[in-house]
Amino acid sequence: MRKAEAQAQGSGAVQMVTAVMLGGLLALGVELTVLLLGAAAVSNGILKEDSAAQVTAAACVVGGLAGGLLACSRWSSRRLIAGLAVGIVCCLLILAVGLLMGDGFQPGPQALIELAGCLCGGAAAGLLSGRKTGKKRVSARKK
C-alpha cells in the first residue's frame, strides 16, 4: 500500500510541474500576442503612445488568466496554487526574455506591475475555475 501511495504522489508532482510549465508557456504566448496587438494599435493611432504601461499590465493579467485556466484544468487538486505558480513562471519567463533581448535586469515600477499583473491573472484563474457543482442525486427512499 505504501508503494502505491508513493507512486501516486510522484505522479501528482509530475502532473503539477507539467501543468504549471504548460500554463506558463501559454501565458507567455498570450501575453506576447496581446502586446503585439497593442503595438499595432499604437502604430495605427488607435491608442496613445503613453498607454504602454496599461497595455503591459492588461497583457500580463490576460496571459496569467489564460495560462492559469489551462493549469487549473490539468491540475485540479490545488487550483489557486496552480494559478499563482503559473503567474510566477510567466513572470520569470518575461524576465528571461527581457534579459536575453535587453541590456540586463533593471528593477523598477514596470517590473512590479508585470509581477502583480501575472499573479492577479493566475489567482483569478484559480478562483474562477472552482469546483463544478453537478446535480446531486436524490437518494432512493428507504422502505
N, C-alpha and C positions, 0 to 999 in steps of 0.2 A: 504494500500500500504506500509506503514512504517513497519508493522509487517512482511510482506513478505520479504522486503529488509533486515530486521534484521535477519530473519531466514536464508536467503540466505548467508548473511555474516557469520553467525555462522557455517553453513555447509562448507563454504570455509575455515574457520580456522581449522575445524576438518580434512578436506581434506589435508590441508597443513601439519599439525602435523603428520598425518598418513603417508603421502608421505615421509616426512623427516626422520621419525623413521624407516620406512621400507628400505629407501635408506641407512641410516646409518648402519643398521644391515647387509644389503647386502655388503656394502663397507667393513665392518669388516670381514665378511666371505671370501670375495675375497682376502683381504689383508693377512689374515692368511693362505689361500691356496697358495698364491704366496710366502709367507715366508717359508712355508713348502717345496715347490718345490725348493726354493733357498737353504734351508738347505740340501736337498737331493743332489743338485748339488755340494755343497761344500763337502759333505760326499763322493761322488763318484769321486772327484777330477776334476770335470768339471770347477768349479770356485775356485779361491784362497780364503783363509780364510780372507784376508784383504778386501774383496769386500762386507762385511756385510752392510756397510753404503749405498752403491749404491743399493743393493738388497732391503734394507728397504725403501729407497726413491722411488724406482720403484714400490714397493708393495703399498705404500701409494697413488701414483698417479693412478695406475690401479684400486685400490679399490675405491678411490674417484670418478673416472670416471664411474665405473660400478654402484655404488650407486647413483651418480648424474643423470645418464641417467634414472634410474628407477624413481627417484623422479620427474624428469622433465616430464616424460611421464604421471605421475599421477597428477601432479600439474602444469598445463600448462600456468597459467597466469603470473607467475614470475619465469622464468626458471633460470636466473643467481642467484637470491636469493636462490632458491631451491638447486642449486648445491653447493653454498657456505655453506648453512646451513647443508647439508649432510657432507661436509668436516669438519665442526666444530663438528658435532655429532660423526663422525668417530674418530676424534682426541680425543674427550672426552671418547669414548669407549675404545680406546687404552690406554689412561691414567688410566681408571678404571681397565682394565685387568692388567696393569703394577703394580698398587697399590695392587691388590689382590695377584698377584704372586710374587712380589718383596718385597724389604725392605721398600720402600717408594718412594716418588716423588723426583727425582734428576734432577733439571733443568740443561740443558746443550745444547750443539750444536745438539745432536741427537734429542732432543725433538723439537727443532726449525725446523730441517729437516723434521720430521714427520708432524708437523703442516703445513709447507709450501707445502709438497707433497699432503696432504689431500685437502688443499684449492685449489691448482693448478688443481688437478684432478676434483674436484667439479665444479670449474669455467669453465674448459674445457668442461665438460658435459653440463653446462648451455649454453655455446656459441655454441656447436655443435648441440644441439637439437633445433635449431631455427625453426621458423615457416615454416611449409610445404607450399610451393607455388604450388598451383594447376593451371590448365589451367583456364584462365579467359574466361568466356562465352562471346561470341560475341553477343552484344545486337541486337535485331531484328531491321531491318531498319524501320525508321519511314516513313510513307506514306504521 
